[in-house]
Structures are given as structure tokens and as C-alpha cells.
Amino acid sequence: DVKVTQSSRYLVKRTGEKVFLECVQDMDHENMFWYRQDPGLGLRLIYFSYDVKMKEKGDIPEGYSVSREKKERFSLILESASTNQTSMYLCASSPPLRPRGNTIYFGEGSWLTVV
Amino acid sequence: AQSVTQLDSQVPVFEEAPVELRCNYSSSVSVYLFWYVQYPNQGLQLLLKYLSGSTLVKGINGFEAEFNKSQTSFHLRKPSVHISDTAEYFCAVSPIYNQGGKLIFGQGTELSVKP
């Protein structure tokens, strides 16, 4: 069965802390994504990666960085957490969209509260 | 660039009634279209997708959606809803030639099914 695992479901961090959100997929997928979900805004793409050590900025990369040293693992880093980064973070993975029919699979999400 | 608009933020319905969740998109290139569902405290699960071919797409849990190219719409329907369909529903698009198949999401529609 398909599995995208986010290491922490609930985190509380202090302003200015460095925060790591970890994501692992067991499907040998090339593509991995980090989204942020906020009420009334839907999901917004922070960063994505289509290969090991490759990364591209999404729509809201400011304040975030990512790391992909191994194919199965994609980490989201908040260098200095701020209260406006309090949100739900969703990791996802997929094989290449072509050939057609491929689906993007999501993890269960990580609720981050910055105080 | 692409954008997705879900026309209703909340849809309350009674059990066994029909429901339609509306989605419009804007894109200068051809796109794939998706509907995802998010149950409380969970990640997103694919309901259905349109890649090409027949404009009426059937998905899981009795849902279906119709692609209307002239109106750039992809509305989701179910003829008779159950309490268990209470969830948030997201419409999303992905440009066909986009590297990595990243998704652009709408704001989400909360479906609340009442007994």
C-alpha cells in the first residue's frame, strides 16, 4: 500500500527556533512536494523536488528551505520560525505525471504551532 | 499561470440529498483536473481525475465530475450523500507539460451532511 509518512503530527515551537519537518515515502517516487494548508486559502506549494538534490521553489518559498539527500526523504526547514508560519504542512509524492494516470499521494499532515 | 476557484466555501446538505460542489479554473495551457477529499485530521485522498477522453469521470464513493472545457469548469456531484461524506473537498489542476506534476489547488469546500 502507498505510504507517505510525516514524522511529527503535532509540534509546538518557539519563535526563532529552527524547525525540521521530515517526510518519507516508500514508493520510489521521483517527485516530492511540501504544501502549506490554511483555512480559506487551500493548499499552497512551498517547494518541490523532482530528483535527489534537486529542488524548485513553489508559490510561497519565503522563510523555508528544503533538503533531499535521498530519494525517499524530503525535509522542510524553517530556519527561524515565526508565528505566521503556524499552519498545517502536507508532504506529498508522485511518479512523473507522464505517462498519464499517475497520482499524487499525501501524508497525514503536520500541525505546527509557533508561539 | 493557473488558478482554481471553488465557488462555495461551505455546503450544508441533508443526508440522501444530491450535492454539487463547483470548481472553475483558469489556464492558458491544457491541464489535468483533480478532486481530492480530506477527512478530519487526515491528509488528502484522490477522489477522481480527468486526463483526457470522456468528459464525465467517475470516482470513488459514488462521486462523479464533469469537465466542461468551454466553461472551464469541473464540478463534482453525488446523487445521494451520506453522513460519512462530511469532509473538505479540494479541486486542483496540473499543467500537462509541467515538470513534476505539481498541483494548483482551490480554496476548498466544506461539505457538511446533516441527518
Interface residues (C-beta under 8 A of the other chain):
Chain A: V4 E30 N31 F33 Y35 G40 L41 G42 L43 R44 L45 F48 S49 Y50 E56 G58 L90 A92 S94 P96 L97 R98 R100 G101 N102 T103 I104 F106 G107 E108 G109
Chain B: V4 Q6 S9 Y32 Y36 N41 Q42 G43 L44 Q45 L46 K49 L51 S52 F90 A92 S94 I96 N98 Q99 G100 G101 K102 L103 I104 F105 G106 Q107 G108
